Amino acid sequence: MQTDEVLALLQEVSAEVIEPRFRSLADGEVMEKNPGDLVTVADREAEVEITRRLAAAYPDALLIGEEAVSAHPAMLDGLVDADHWFTIDPVDGTRNFVHGVSDYAVMVSELRGREVVRGWIWQPEHQLAYVAERGAGAWCGDRRLAVTPRDAAAPRGRTSRRDLVGQSLGALPTLELTWVSCGIDYPKLAENACDYIVYNGSMPWDHAPGSLIVAEAGGVTSYDDGTLYDPRSTRRPLFPAGSPGVSEVVVAAYAAGSQH
């Protein structure tokens, strides 16, 4: 499928399955996978349809959907040897979606081994599409994204770790809460709304699409030892940053502060 065809697929499924339920979820349409970990009928139905249509186009690819893995965790074992695979996150930011907050997204990425080669993020309520192809840039619609260089000595950070909100990594400015959806956070980073993010999770459906968008905009995503993000791994913590210089400063500050 061409890149714009995959985006159209996400937009169509969103319009058919997800958006009609925004602020209209009925009793019984919201469940807990684990305590505090919400899932809705929109997540499940959208993932089934996106997976069906990608499988028809790519019958030999491994398809890794968030809800499928929740039901069958052993699916992740296949990533070690996977040559061609996709990640599917049907509603990223489910808690926001459930509570009527517009910051949620539909995300897909395509990978070859450990390399993310294409990434798509569709933000239905904001009507914004973020797309990246390795080596061809990151785009919001017809606008190419480029992270603006910042003072690496005082980068503005966000975190999904609520225990770190209001805290500082070393002498860096205090951390603020992210938008509580990777499908919002990574585009915000690529749009210069912050300079880096501290994540305590690293599931591929959450981070593979956005990591490519940030990389193609001039940034980098790495672990606490400075090694680059590997979507086949669930290592954590994870640090997307707007530039290699910011990444180095943040990783050093995190290590010095022992914020583990």
C-alpha positions in Angstrom: 0.0 0.0 0.0 1.2 3.5 -0.8 1.8 5.7 2.2 -1.2 7.9 1.6 -3.4 4.7 1.2 -2.4 3.6 4.7 -3.3 7.0 6.1 -6.6 6.9 4.3 -7.2 3.5 5.9 -6.7 4.9 9.4 -8.9 7.8 8.7 -11.7 5.6 7.3 -11.6 3.2 10.3 -11.5 6.1 12.7 -14.5 7.8 11.1 -16.5 4.5 11.0 -15.6 3.0 14.4 -13.9 5.4 16.7 -15.1 8.9 16.3 -18.9 8.1 16.6 -18.2 6.8 20.1 -16.2 9.8 21.3 -18.1 11.2 24.2 -20.8 8.7 23.4 -19.6 5.4 25.0 -22.4 3.4 26.4 -22.4 1.4 29.6 -20.5 -1.8 29.1 -18.3 -0.4 26.2 -15.4 0.5 28.6 -13.5 -2.4 30.2 -10.3 -2.8 32.3 -7.6 -5.1 30.9 -5.7 -4.6 34.2 -6.5 -2.2 37.1 -6.4 1.3 35.6 -5.6 0.0 32.1 -8.7 0.8 30.0 -9.9 -0.6 26.7 -13.1 0.2 24.8 -15.1 -1.5 22.1 -13.7 1.2 19.8 -10.1 0.0 20.5 -11.0 -3.6 19.7 -13.2 -3.1 16.7 -10.8 -0.6 15.1 -7.8 -2.9 15.6 -9.6 -5.8 14.0 -10.5 -3.8 10.9 -7.0 -2.2 10.5 -5.4 -5.6 11.0 -7.8 -7.2 8.5 -7.0 -4.7 5.8 -3.2 -4.6 6.4 -3.2 -8.5 6.4 -4.9 -8.5 3.0 -2.3 -6.1 1.6 0.7 -7.7 3.4 -0.1 -11.4 3.9 3.5 -12.3 4.8 4.0 -9.5 7.4 3.7 -10.0 11.1 1.0 -7.7 12.5 1.4 -6.7 16.2 -1.7 -5.0 17.6 -1.9 -3.7 21.1 -5.1 -5.5 21.9 -4.0 -8.7 20.2 -0.9 -8.8 22.3 -2.9 -8.0 25.4 -4.9 -11.2 24.7 -1.9 -13.2 23.5 1.4 -11.8 25.1 3.5 -14.5 23.4 3.0 -12.7 20.1 5.9 -10.4 21.1 8.3 -13.3 21.0 8.0 -13.2 17.2 9.7 -9.8 17.0 13.2 -11.2 17.5 13.2 -12.9 14.1 10.6 -10.7 12.3 11.8 -9.3 9.0 8.7 -7.4 8.0 6.2 -6.3 10.5 3.6 -3.7 11.5 2.5 -2.2 14.8 -1.1 -1.2 15.3 -2.4 1.1 18.1 -6.1 1.6 17.4 -6.8 4.2 20.1 -3.6 5.6 21.7 -4.6 7.6 24.7 -7.6 5.5 25.6 -8.0 7.1 29.0 -8.3 10.5 27.3 -10.8 9.0 24.8 -12.9 7.6 27.6 -12.9 10.9 29.5 -13.9 12.9 26.5 -10.4 14.5 26.1 -9.5 15.2 22.4 -5.9 14.1 22.8 -6.0 10.6 21.3 -4.7 9.1 18.1 -4.7 6.2 15.7 -1.2 4.9 15.0 0.5 2.4 12.7 4.2 1.7 11.8 5.9 -0.5 9.3 9.3 -2.1 10.2 12.0 -4.1 8.6 13.8 -5.9 11.4 14.7 -3.2 14.0 14.3 -0.3 11.6 11.1 1.7 11.4 10.6 2.5 7.8 7.2 4.2 7.8 5.0 5.7 10.5 1.5 7.2 10.6 -0.3 9.1 13.4 -3.9 10.3 12.8 -5.4 12.7 15.5 -9.1 12.5 14.8 -10.3 15.3 17.0 -7.5 17.7 15.9 -7.8 16.5 12.2 -4.0 16.3 12.0 -2.1 13.6 10.2 1.6 13.0 10.9 3.5 10.8 8.4 7.1 9.8 8.1 9.1 7.7 5.7 12.7 6.8 6.5 14.9 9.1 4.5 12.0 11.1 3.1 11.2 13.4 6.1 8.3 13.8 8.5 5.2 15.7 7.5 2.1 17.1 8.9 -0.1 17.3 5.9 2.0 19.1 3.2 4.2 20.8 5.8 7.6 19.3 6.5 8.6 19.1 10.1 12.0 20.2 11.4 12.9 20.5 15.1 14.2 23.9 15.9 17.6 23.8 17.7 17.3 24.7 21.4 19.7 25.5 24.2 20.8 22.0 25.1 21.8 23.2 28.5 18.2 24.0 29.5 15.9 21.8 27.5 12.1 21.7 28.3 11.1 18.3 29.3 7.8 16.4 29.6 7.2 13.0 31.2 4.5 10.3 31.4 5.9 9.3 34.8 3.7 11.1 37.3 6.2 10.6 40.1 8.6 12.8 38.1 6.2 15.6 37.3 7.5 18.7 39.0 10.9 17.1 39.5 14.2 17.9 37.8 16.8 15.7 36.1 19.9 17.1 37.6 20.0 20.9 37.1 17.6 20.8 34.1 14.2 22.6 34.3 11.4 20.8 36.1 9.4 18.2 34.1 5.8 18.8 33.1 3.2 16.1 32.3 3.0 14.9 28.7 -0.3 15.0 26.8 -0.8 11.4 28.1 -0.8 9.9 24.6 2.3 9.0 22.6 0.3 9.8 19.5 0.1 13.4 20.7 3.4 13.6 22.6 5.8 12.7 19.7 4.2 15.1 17.2 4.3 17.8 19.9 8.0 17.1 20.3 8.5 17.3 16.5 6.5 20.6 16.5 8.9 22.1 19.2 6.3 22.1 22.0 9.0 20.5 24.2 12.6 19.4 23.8 12.5 15.9 25.3 10.3 13.3 26.9 10.9 10.7 29.7 8.9 7.5 29.2 8.7 4.6 31.5 7.2 2.3 28.9 8.5 1.2 25.5 5.9 -1.0 23.8 6.5 -0.9 20.0 2.9 0.2 19.1 3.4 3.3 21.4 6.8 4.4 20.3 7.7 3.1 16.8 5.6 5.5 14.8 6.5 8.6 16.7 10.2 7.7 17.0 10.5 7.8 13.2 8.6 11.1 13.0 10.9 12.6 15.5 14.0 11.1 13.8 13.0 12.4 10.4 12.4 15.9 12.0 16.0 15.9 13.3 15.6 14.3 16.7 16.6 11.0 18.3 15.1 8.4 20.7 17.4 6.5 23.0 17.7 4.6 26.3 19.4 5.7 29.5 22.8 4.5 28.3 22.5 6.5 25.1 22.0 3.6 22.8 19.4 4.1 20.1 15.8 2.9 20.4 15.1 -0.7 19.2 11.4 -1.3 18.7 11.9 -5.1 19.2 12.9 -4.4 22.8 10.8 -3.4 25.8 13.8 -1.8 27.6 13.0 1.3 29.6 13.2 4.2 30.4 13.0 5.8 26.9 14.0 9.3 26.0 12.8 10.9 22.7 14.7 14.2 22.2 14.6 17.0 19.6 18.3 16.7 18.8 21.3 14.5 19.5 22.7 17.3 21.7 19.6 17.5 23.9 19.6 13.7 24.1 23.2 13.6 25.4 22.4 16.2 28.0 19.2 14.4 29.2 20.8 11.0 29.3 23.7 12.3 31.4 21.4 14.2 33.7 19.2 11.2 34.2 22.2 8.9 35.0 23.7 11.5 37.4 20.4 11.9 39.2 19.8 8.1 39.4 16.1 8.6 38.5 15.4 4.9 38.1 
